[in-house]
Amino acid sequence: MFGPPDADSPFHAGELAAQARIGARDVGRWAPKAIRPYMPDQHRDFFRALPFVALAARDGAGRPWATLLAGPPGFVDSPDPQTLDLAAAPGAGDSLEGAIQAGADVGLLGIDFATRRRNRVNGRVAGADGRGFRLAVRQSFGNCPQHIRVRDWRPDLRAASAPARRASALSPEDVALVRAADTFFVASGHPGAGDARSDGLDVSHRGGDPGFVRVERPDRIVFADLAGNKFYNTVGNLMVDPQVALLFVDFATGALLQIAGRAEIRWDALELASIPRAERLISVDVEEIAALPGLERL
Protein backbone atom coordinates (compact mmCIF):
# COMPACT_ATOMS: atom_id res chain seq x y z
CA MET A 1 0.00 0.00 0.00
CA PHE A 2 2.83 2.40 0.85
CA GLY A 3 6.32 2.59 -0.60
CA PRO A 4 9.36 1.95 1.58
CA PRO A 5 10.92 4.89 3.43
CA ASP A 6 14.52 5.97 3.00
CA ALA A 7 16.95 3.87 5.02
CA ASP A 8 17.86 6.81 7.25
CA SER A 9 14.28 7.94 7.89
CA PRO A 10 12.98 7.77 11.48
CA PHE A 11 9.49 7.30 10.00
CA HIS A 12 7.87 4.21 8.55
CA ALA A 13 5.83 4.23 5.34
CA GLY A 14 2.50 4.91 7.09
CA GLU A 15 3.85 7.98 8.86
CA LEU A 16 5.34 9.30 5.63
CA ALA A 17 2.03 8.75 3.84
CA ALA A 18 0.18 10.65 6.57
CA GLN A 19 2.65 13.55 6.36
CA ALA A 20 2.26 13.67 2.59
CA ARG A 21 -1.54 13.60 2.74
CA ILE A 22 -1.63 16.48 5.22
CA GLY A 23 1.03 18.50 3.38
CA ALA A 24 3.87 18.11 5.89
CA ARG A 25 6.48 16.68 3.51
CA ASP A 26 9.18 18.99 4.91
CA VAL A 27 9.14 17.13 8.24
CA GLY A 28 11.43 14.50 6.81
CA ARG A 29 14.16 17.11 6.31
CA TRP A 30 14.43 18.28 9.93
CA ALA A 31 12.93 15.49 12.04
CA PRO A 32 15.96 13.14 11.89
CA LYS A 33 17.86 15.68 14.02
CA ALA A 34 15.05 15.72 16.61
CA ILE A 35 14.34 11.97 16.70
CA ARG A 36 17.49 10.41 18.10
CA PRO A 37 18.53 6.75 18.60
CA TYR A 38 19.64 7.70 22.12
CA MET A 39 18.45 9.88 25.01
CA PRO A 40 20.08 13.29 25.55
CA ASP A 41 21.03 14.00 29.15
CA GLN A 42 18.18 16.49 29.52
CA HIS A 43 15.63 13.77 28.71
CA ARG A 44 17.33 11.25 31.00
CA ASP A 45 17.10 13.69 33.90
CA PHE A 46 13.47 14.43 33.07
CA PHE A 47 12.44 10.78 33.28
CA ARG A 48 14.34 10.32 36.56
CA ALA A 49 12.21 13.05 38.17
CA LEU A 50 8.80 11.66 37.14
CA PRO A 51 6.33 9.90 39.49
CA PHE A 52 4.61 8.10 36.59
CA VAL A 53 4.92 7.34 32.88
CA ALA A 54 2.46 6.14 30.24
CA LEU A 55 3.27 2.78 28.67
CA ALA A 56 2.20 1.10 25.42
CA ALA A 57 2.74 -2.62 24.82
CA ARG A 58 0.98 -5.60 23.29
CA ASP A 59 -0.90 -8.33 25.13
CA GLY A 60 -0.53 -12.04 24.43
CA ALA A 61 -2.91 -11.75 21.46
CA GLY A 62 -0.83 -8.97 19.89
CA ARG A 63 -3.27 -6.14 20.68
CA PRO A 64 -1.87 -2.80 21.87
CA TRP A 65 -2.91 -1.43 25.27
CA ALA A 66 -1.96 1.66 27.23
CA THR A 67 -1.46 1.95 30.98
CA LEU A 68 0.41 3.94 33.64
CA LEU A 69 3.46 2.87 35.62
CA ALA A 70 4.09 4.71 38.87
CA GLY A 71 6.69 5.00 41.58
CA PRO A 72 8.58 7.53 43.68
CA PRO A 73 10.77 9.88 41.62
CA GLY A 74 13.78 7.83 40.61
CA PHE A 75 11.78 4.70 39.81
CA VAL A 76 12.85 5.41 36.23
CA ASP A 77 16.62 5.58 35.79
CA SER A 78 18.95 5.88 32.82
CA PRO A 79 22.38 4.30 33.33
CA ASP A 80 23.45 5.33 29.84
CA PRO A 81 21.93 7.21 26.85
CA GLN A 82 20.69 3.99 25.21
CA THR A 83 19.00 2.53 28.30
CA LEU A 84 16.09 3.13 30.66
CA ASP A 85 15.51 1.04 33.78
CA LEU A 86 11.99 1.02 35.24
CA ALA A 87 11.31 -0.33 38.72
CA ALA A 88 7.63 -0.97 37.99
CA ALA A 89 5.43 -3.29 35.94
CA PRO A 90 1.71 -3.50 35.09
CA GLY A 91 -0.19 -4.79 38.13
CA ALA A 92 -2.85 -7.39 38.76
CA GLY A 93 -5.87 -6.99 36.50
CA ASP A 94 -4.10 -4.62 34.13
CA SER A 95 -4.51 -5.55 30.46
CA LEU A 96 -0.71 -5.64 30.21
CA GLU A 97 -0.16 -7.80 33.29
CA GLY A 98 2.66 -10.20 32.43
CA ALA A 99 3.16 -8.70 28.96
CA ILE A 100 6.50 -6.98 29.59
CA GLN A 101 8.97 -9.68 28.61
CA ALA A 102 12.40 -9.62 26.99
CA GLY A 103 12.08 -8.81 23.30
CA ALA A 104 8.75 -6.98 23.62
CA ASP A 105 8.33 -3.64 21.85
CA VAL A 106 7.14 -0.83 24.12
CA GLY A 107 6.50 2.88 23.90
CA LEU A 108 6.89 5.28 26.82
CA LEU A 109 5.66 8.81 27.35
CA GLY A 110 6.99 10.93 30.18
CA ILE A 111 4.72 13.87 30.91
CA ASP A 112 4.74 16.56 33.60
CA PHE A 113 1.31 18.17 33.71
CA ALA A 114 2.51 21.00 35.96
CA THR A 115 5.16 22.23 33.49
CA ARG A 116 3.45 20.91 30.32
CA ARG A 117 6.63 19.13 29.33
CA ARG A 118 6.67 15.72 27.64
CA ASN A 119 9.24 13.40 26.08
CA ARG A 120 8.83 10.12 24.22
CA VAL A 121 10.94 6.98 24.17
CA ASN A 122 10.32 3.88 22.04
CA GLY A 123 12.33 0.70 22.28
CA ARG A 124 12.57 -2.98 23.04
CA VAL A 125 12.66 -4.75 26.40
CA ALA A 126 16.19 -6.01 27.03
CA GLY A 127 15.30 -7.81 30.27
CA ALA A 128 12.42 -8.11 32.75
CA ASP A 129 11.82 -9.82 36.08
CA GLY A 130 8.12 -9.12 36.80
CA ARG A 131 8.94 -6.19 39.08
CA GLY A 132 10.47 -3.99 36.41
CA PHE A 133 12.32 -4.03 33.13
CA ARG A 134 15.21 -2.59 31.12
CA LEU A 135 14.43 -0.77 27.88
CA ALA A 136 16.88 -0.58 25.00
CA VAL A 137 16.16 2.80 23.39
CA ARG A 138 15.46 2.96 19.65
CA GLN A 139 13.89 6.44 19.39
CA SER A 140 13.90 9.41 21.75
CA PHE A 141 12.26 12.76 21.05
CA GLY A 142 10.44 15.63 22.67
CA ASN A 143 6.91 16.81 21.97
CA CYS A 144 5.59 20.35 22.14
CA PRO A 145 3.36 21.42 25.07
CA GLN A 146 0.26 21.91 22.90
CA HIS A 147 -3.05 20.69 24.37
CA ILE A 148 -1.55 19.69 27.77
CA ARG A 149 -3.86 20.72 30.62
CA VAL A 150 -2.02 21.99 33.69
CA ARG A 151 -2.75 19.95 36.83
CA ASP A 152 -0.92 18.75 39.92
CA TRP A 153 -1.45 14.99 39.96
CA ARG A 154 0.36 11.76 40.65
CA PRO A 155 -0.99 8.25 41.25
CA ASP A 156 -0.82 6.47 44.58
CA LEU A 157 1.14 3.24 44.95
CA ARG A 158 -1.50 1.39 46.96
CA ALA A 159 -2.84 -1.87 45.56
CA ALA A 160 -6.22 -2.00 43.85
CA SER A 161 -9.12 -2.16 46.28
CA ALA A 162 -11.28 -4.17 43.85
CA PRO A 163 -10.69 -6.38 40.80
CA ALA A 164 -10.67 -4.94 37.31
CA ARG A 165 -14.04 -4.83 35.55
CA ARG A 166 -14.01 -6.32 32.04
CA ALA A 167 -16.61 -5.63 29.37
CA SER A 168 -17.07 -5.22 25.63
CA ALA A 169 -18.86 -1.86 25.84
CA LEU A 170 -18.84 1.23 28.01
CA SER A 171 -20.98 1.44 31.13
CA PRO A 172 -22.89 4.68 31.90
CA GLU A 173 -20.08 5.60 34.33
CA ASP A 174 -17.48 4.98 31.63
CA VAL A 175 -19.42 7.14 29.18
CA ALA A 176 -19.51 10.00 31.69
CA LEU A 177 -15.74 9.79 32.25
CA VAL A 178 -14.98 9.79 28.52
CA ARG A 179 -17.31 12.67 27.72
CA ALA A 180 -15.86 14.83 30.51
CA ALA A 181 -12.22 14.10 29.60
CA ASP A 182 -9.78 16.86 28.69
CA THR A 183 -6.89 14.36 28.55
CA PHE A 184 -6.31 10.78 27.45
CA PHE A 185 -3.54 8.59 26.07
CA VAL A 186 -3.54 6.59 22.84
CA ALA A 187 -1.38 3.58 21.97
CA SER A 188 -0.77 2.34 18.43
CA GLY A 189 1.90 0.44 16.59
CA HIS A 190 3.65 -0.46 13.39
CA PRO A 191 3.97 -4.22 12.92
CA GLY A 192 7.26 -4.06 11.07
CA ALA A 193 8.84 -7.36 10.12
CA GLY A 194 12.39 -5.98 10.26
CA ASP A 195 14.44 -4.14 12.83
CA ALA A 196 13.91 -0.54 11.76
CA ARG A 197 13.91 2.23 14.35
CA SER A 198 10.37 3.16 13.28
CA ASP A 199 8.96 -0.30 14.05
CA GLY A 200 7.24 -0.95 17.36
CA LEU A 201 4.79 1.01 19.50
CA ASP A 202 3.93 4.60 20.33
CA VAL A 203 1.97 6.07 23.22
CA SER A 204 0.79 9.64 22.77
CA HIS A 205 -1.05 12.26 24.81
CA ARG A 206 -4.24 13.85 23.53
CA GLY A 207 -5.84 16.91 25.09
CA GLY A 208 -8.62 19.36 24.38
CA ASP A 209 -11.69 21.03 25.81
CA PRO A 210 -14.12 18.62 27.48
CA GLY A 211 -16.31 17.29 24.71
CA PHE A 212 -13.49 16.79 22.20
CA VAL A 213 -14.07 13.08 22.83
CA ARG A 214 -17.58 11.86 21.99
CA VAL A 215 -19.39 8.61 22.67
CA GLU A 216 -21.57 7.84 19.65
CA ARG A 217 -22.79 4.65 21.30
CA PRO A 218 -21.50 2.41 24.11
CA ASP A 219 -19.15 0.61 21.72
CA ARG A 220 -17.94 3.57 19.65
CA ILE A 221 -15.80 6.56 20.65
CA VAL A 222 -14.92 9.46 18.34
CA PHE A 223 -12.31 12.10 19.06
CA ALA A 224 -11.06 15.17 17.25
CA ASP A 225 -7.39 14.86 16.33
CA LEU A 226 -5.97 18.36 16.74
CA ALA A 227 -2.98 19.92 15.00
CA GLY A 228 0.27 18.85 16.66
CA ASN A 229 3.97 18.34 15.96
CA LYS A 230 3.53 17.06 12.37
CA PHE A 231 5.22 13.71 13.03
CA TYR A 232 1.84 11.92 12.73
CA ASN A 233 3.08 8.86 14.61
CA THR A 234 -0.37 7.74 15.72
CA VAL A 235 -2.13 8.54 12.44
CA GLY A 236 0.67 6.89 10.46
CA ASN A 237 0.45 3.77 12.60
CA LEU A 238 -3.31 3.58 12.12
CA MET A 239 -2.92 3.85 8.36
CA VAL A 240 -1.09 0.50 8.38
CA ASP A 241 -2.67 -1.15 11.45
CA PRO A 242 -6.07 -0.02 12.80
CA GLN A 243 -5.59 -1.67 16.19
CA VAL A 244 -5.59 1.03 18.84
CA ALA A 245 -5.84 1.48 22.60
CA LEU A 246 -7.12 4.41 24.63
CA LEU A 247 -6.46 5.17 28.30
CA PHE A 248 -8.65 7.54 30.31
CA VAL A 249 -7.74 8.62 33.84
CA ASP A 250 -10.17 9.76 36.50
CA PHE A 251 -7.96 12.41 38.06
CA ALA A 252 -10.29 12.72 41.07
CA THR A 253 -10.03 9.04 42.06
CA GLY A 254 -7.07 7.80 40.02
CA ALA A 255 -9.11 5.03 38.38
CA LEU A 256 -7.99 3.94 34.91
CA LEU A 257 -10.19 3.02 31.95
CA GLN A 258 -8.34 0.94 29.35
CA ILE A 259 -9.99 0.50 25.95
CA ALA A 260 -8.88 -1.69 23.05
CA GLY A 261 -10.50 -1.41 19.63
CA ARG A 262 -10.12 -0.70 15.95
CA ALA A 263 -9.81 2.79 14.54
CA GLU A 264 -11.05 4.50 11.40
CA ILE A 265 -9.62 7.85 10.30
CA ARG A 266 -12.32 10.24 9.12
CA TRP A 267 -10.34 12.62 6.93
CA ASP A 268 -13.21 14.65 5.51
CA ALA A 269 -15.89 14.55 8.19
CA LEU A 270 -18.37 17.41 7.94
CA GLU A 271 -18.03 18.04 11.68
CA LEU A 272 -14.42 19.18 11.27
CA ALA A 273 -15.46 22.68 10.28
CA SER A 274 -17.01 23.25 13.72
CA ILE A 275 -14.01 22.03 15.76
CA PRO A 276 -11.16 24.56 16.05
CA ARG A 277 -7.73 23.13 15.07
CA ALA A 278 -9.17 19.70 14.29
CA GLU A 279 -7.46 18.06 11.31
CA ARG A 280 -9.48 14.84 11.25
CA LEU A 281 -11.74 12.67 13.38
CA ILE A 282 -10.76 9.24 14.60
CA SER A 283 -13.49 6.78 15.51
CA VAL A 284 -12.76 3.73 17.64
CA ASP A 285 -14.99 0.67 17.67
CA VAL A 286 -14.59 -0.73 21.17
CA GLU A 287 -13.68 -4.43 21.43
CA GLU A 288 -12.72 -4.73 25.10
CA ILE A 289 -12.41 -2.53 28.16
CA ALA A 290 -10.74 -2.94 31.53
CA ALA A 291 -11.68 -0.57 34.33
CA LEU A 292 -8.99 -0.45 37.04
CA PRO A 293 -10.01 1.15 40.36
CA GLY A 294 -6.71 0.99 42.18
CA LEU A 295 -4.48 4.00 41.46
CA GLU A 296 -5.98 6.49 43.88
CA ARG A 297 -4.89 10.08 44.33
CA LEU A 298 -2.40 10.84 47.07
C-alpha positions, 0 to 999 in steps of 0.5 A: 500500500505504501512505498518503503521509506529511506533507510535513514528515515525515522518514519515508517511508510505509514507515517510518511504517507500521513505527512504527505496527505496532510502536506507536511512533507518537509518534516522528513528534512528536519525530524531526523535531528530531533528523533534520536537513537539515544536519550540526551542527558536532559531527557534522562534527567526528566524521566528520573524526576517523574512519578509516573509514565504512560506505557504502550505494549501488546498483550498475548494476542498482539493487541496494543494497550496503554497503561500507567506505571508509577513510583517515587521519583527515581523509579525510572533511571537511565544508566546510559543514553541507550538505556532506561531502567523502570522499577515498575510493571503492570499490576494485577488486572491490568490488560498488560499484566505479564506482557512486559517480557524480553524482546517486547516492543514498548513505547513510553511517554513521560509527561509533567502536567505542571510544566506541560513538558513531555518526552517520548521513548520507544524501544525494546525490552532487554530484560524483565523480572516481573517487578520492572524491566530494562528498555533498549532505546530505539527512538527518543524525542520531545513533543511540544506542550500543545493541548496539555492541561495543567494539573498537579497529579500523581498516582498512589502506589497502593494496591487496587481495592477491587478487581478490574471490571471487564466488558465489551462496551462502556458502562454509563459511568465509563461514558460520563468519564470519557465525555468529561475528559480533557486528557487521554492517552492513545497507543498504536503500533507499526507491525514491522517485520524488520528491525527498523527504528520506526517499528514498534509502538507509540503512546501519545497524549491527547488533550482538548476542551471537554467534549473533544471526545464523543461517545456515539454509542457504548461501543464507539468513541470518536475524538477530534485529532488536533494539530500537533507536531507534524510527526503523525506517529499515531495517524501513520500507525493507524494507516497500516494497522487499525488496532488502537488502545485508549487510556482515560484517567479519573484524576479525582479518584485515580481510576484507569479506563483501558480501551482496546478497539479498531480505529477509522480515520475520518479525513473529511468529516463534515463536523471538522469545520465546527471544531477549532484546530481539528485536522481529522476525526478518529473513531474507535470501535470498542472491542474490550475494556478494563476498568482499574479502580486501584491507582488512587490520588495521594 
